[in-house]
Amino acid sequence: MNITVYLGAHEGNDPTFKEAVVELATWIAESGNRLVYGGSDEGLMGVIADTVMAAGGEVTGIEAQMFVDRGVEHNGLTELHVVPDITERRTRMIELGDVFIAFPGGTGTLEEVSEVVSKICLNQLTRPCIFYNLNGFYDDMKSLLDRMIAAGFSTPERQHGIYFADDLKGIRRIIADRP
């Protein structure tokens, strides 16, 4: 299974982020899954790729040319696909993914996972999207999605397939239970 993970090109200021990425990456590799991610060697993106590779797993990176021009692409991956722009990067990551995980990250993470959420709500995507709600990082996102339902802009049926997990155990349970 291809697990697409969206996460930051920075490590953040809490060491539990890096610890949780290492745990997630180790599980991806040891369970025989393949990581699909944004292709960078920086921050948590570099940590997840390096950890999956070190644990014997396979990694496909999808990197936009603008980041290759900056020299931040990861050259030690199983596969690295360089695409013209961010739009194509998002498209390719969605095409390749069987499951989508939004790890805590910045605006780039939010931008990428927003397209997945939108496609789920429009019934254009039936694969699960999991917000890794480590230390409550995505509590506000969960509240916002609930507010959209309460305000009549969305429904629980439209948001079916969007999940929140507080830890790796929760992520594994969601993936195991998927149709």
C-alpha positions as CSV (number, residue, x, y, z in Angstrom):
1,M,0.0,0.0,0.0
2,N,1.2,3.5,-0.8
3,I,0.9,5.8,2.2
4,T,1.1,9.5,1.3
5,V,2.3,11.6,4.1
6,Y,2.1,15.4,4.2
7,L,4.5,17.0,6.7
8,G,6.8,19.9,7.2
9,A,10.2,20.9,5.7
10,H,11.0,22.0,9.2
11,E,11.2,19.9,12.4
12,G,9.1,22.2,14.6
13,N,10.1,23.1,18.1
14,D,8.8,20.1,20.0
15,P,11.0,17.0,19.9
16,T,7.9,14.7,20.0
17,F,7.2,15.6,16.4
18,K,10.5,14.0,15.2
19,E,10.0,11.1,17.6
20,A,6.5,10.4,16.2
21,V,7.7,10.8,12.6
22,V,10.4,8.2,13.3
23,E,7.8,5.8,14.8
24,L,5.4,6.3,11.8
25,A,8.2,5.8,9.3
26,T,9.5,2.7,11.0
27,W,5.9,1.2,10.9
28,I,5.5,2.1,7.2
29,A,8.7,0.3,6.3
30,E,8.3,-2.7,8.6
31,S,4.7,-3.3,7.6
32,G,5.7,-3.5,3.9
33,N,4.1,-0.3,2.8
34,R,5.7,2.4,0.6
35,L,6.0,6.0,1.6
36,V,4.9,8.7,-0.9
37,Y,5.9,12.2,0.2
38,G,7.0,15.6,-1.2
39,G,10.6,14.6,-2.0
40,S,12.6,17.0,0.2
41,D,15.6,16.2,2.3
42,E,14.8,18.9,4.8
43,G,13.0,18.9,8.2
44,L,10.5,16.2,9.0
45,M,10.3,15.4,5.3
46,G,13.9,14.3,5.3
47,V,13.5,12.4,8.6
48,I,10.6,10.4,7.4
49,A,12.3,9.4,4.1
50,D,15.6,8.6,5.8
51,T,13.9,6.5,8.5
52,V,11.8,4.5,6.0
53,M,14.9,3.8,3.8
54,A,17.0,2.9,6.9
55,A,14.3,0.4,8.0
56,G,14.4,-1.3,4.6
57,G,11.3,0.4,3.1
58,E,10.7,2.1,-0.2
59,V,10.1,5.8,-0.7
60,T,8.7,7.7,-3.7
61,G,9.3,11.4,-3.6
62,I,7.4,13.9,-5.7
63,E,9.3,17.1,-5.9
64,A,8.5,20.4,-7.7
65,Q,11.2,21.8,-10.0
66,M,11.3,25.0,-7.9
67,F,12.6,23.0,-4.9
68,V,15.1,21.1,-7.1
69,D,16.4,24.5,-8.2
70,R,16.9,25.3,-4.5
71,G,18.8,22.0,-4.0
72,V,16.5,20.5,-1.4
73,E,15.4,17.3,-3.2
74,H,16.3,14.0,-1.6
75,N,18.6,12.1,-3.9
76,G,18.7,8.9,-1.8
77,L,15.2,7.7,-2.5
78,T,13.9,4.6,-4.2
79,E,12.2,6.9,-6.7
80,L,12.3,10.7,-7.2
81,H,9.9,12.2,-9.6
82,V,10.5,15.9,-10.5
83,V,7.4,17.6,-11.7
84,P,7.0,21.2,-13.1
85,D,5.1,22.8,-10.2
86,I,3.3,22.4,-6.9
87,T,-0.1,21.7,-8.6
88,E,1.4,18.7,-10.4
89,R,3.1,17.6,-7.2
90,R,-0.3,17.6,-5.3
91,T,-1.9,15.7,-8.2
92,R,0.7,13.0,-8.4
93,M,0.8,12.5,-4.6
94,I,-3.0,12.0,-4.7
95,E,-2.8,9.6,-7.7
96,L,-0.2,7.4,-6.0
97,G,-1.8,7.4,-2.5
98,D,-3.9,4.6,-1.0
99,V,-4.1,6.4,2.3
100,F,-3.3,10.0,3.2
101,I,-1.8,11.2,6.5
102,A,-1.5,14.8,7.4
103,F,1.3,15.0,10.0
104,P,1.7,18.3,11.9
105,G,3.2,20.8,9.6
106,G,2.9,24.3,8.2
107,T,0.9,26.0,5.4
108,G,2.3,23.7,2.7
109,T,1.0,20.7,4.6
110,L,-2.4,22.4,5.0
111,E,-2.5,23.3,1.3
112,E,-1.8,19.8,0.2
113,V,-4.2,18.0,2.5
114,S,-7.0,20.5,1.8
115,E,-7.2,19.2,-1.7
116,V,-7.5,15.6,-0.4
117,V,-10.3,16.7,2.0
118,S,-12.1,18.5,-0.8
119,K,-11.9,15.5,-3.1
120,I,-13.3,13.3,-0.4
121,C,-16.2,15.7,0.2
122,L,-16.9,15.8,-3.6
123,N,-16.9,12.0,-3.8
124,Q,-13.9,12.2,-6.1
125,L,-11.7,10.2,-3.7
126,T,-12.7,7.3,-1.6
127,R,-9.4,6.6,0.2
128,P,-9.0,7.7,3.8
129,C,-7.5,11.0,4.9
130,I,-6.1,10.9,8.5
131,F,-5.1,14.0,10.4
132,Y,-2.4,12.9,12.8
133,N,-3.6,14.9,15.8
134,L,-0.4,14.6,17.8
135,N,-0.7,16.5,21.0
136,G,-4.0,18.1,19.8
137,F,-2.3,19.7,16.8
138,Y,-5.3,19.4,14.6
139,D,-8.0,20.0,17.2
140,D,-8.9,23.3,15.5
141,M,-9.2,21.6,12.1
142,K,-11.6,19.1,13.7
143,S,-13.6,21.9,15.2
144,L,-13.7,23.8,11.9
145,L,-15.0,20.7,10.0
146,D,-17.6,20.2,12.7
147,R,-18.6,23.9,12.5
148,M,-19.0,23.5,8.7
149,I,-21.6,20.8,9.4
150,A,-23.3,22.7,12.2
151,A,-23.6,25.8,9.9
152,G,-25.1,23.7,7.1
153,F,-22.1,24.0,4.7
154,S,-21.2,20.3,4.9
155,T,-22.6,17.1,6.2
156,P,-21.3,14.0,8.0
157,E,-21.8,12.0,4.9
158,R,-19.7,14.4,2.8
159,Q,-16.9,14.2,5.4
160,H,-17.0,10.4,5.5
161,G,-13.4,9.3,5.0
162,I,-11.8,12.1,7.0
163,Y,-10.4,10.9,10.3
164,F,-8.4,12.1,13.3
165,A,-6.0,9.9,15.2
166,D,-4.0,10.9,18.3
167,D,-1.2,8.3,17.8
168,L,0.1,5.6,15.5
169,K,-2.2,3.0,17.1
170,G,-5.2,5.1,16.0
171,I,-3.8,5.5,12.5
172,R,-3.2,1.7,12.2
173,R,-6.7,1.0,13.4
174,I,-8.2,3.4,10.8
175,I,-6.2,1.8,8.0
176,A,-7.1,-1.7,9.1
177,D,-10.8,-0.8,9.2
178,R,-10.9,0.9,5.8
179,P,-13.2,-0.6,3.2
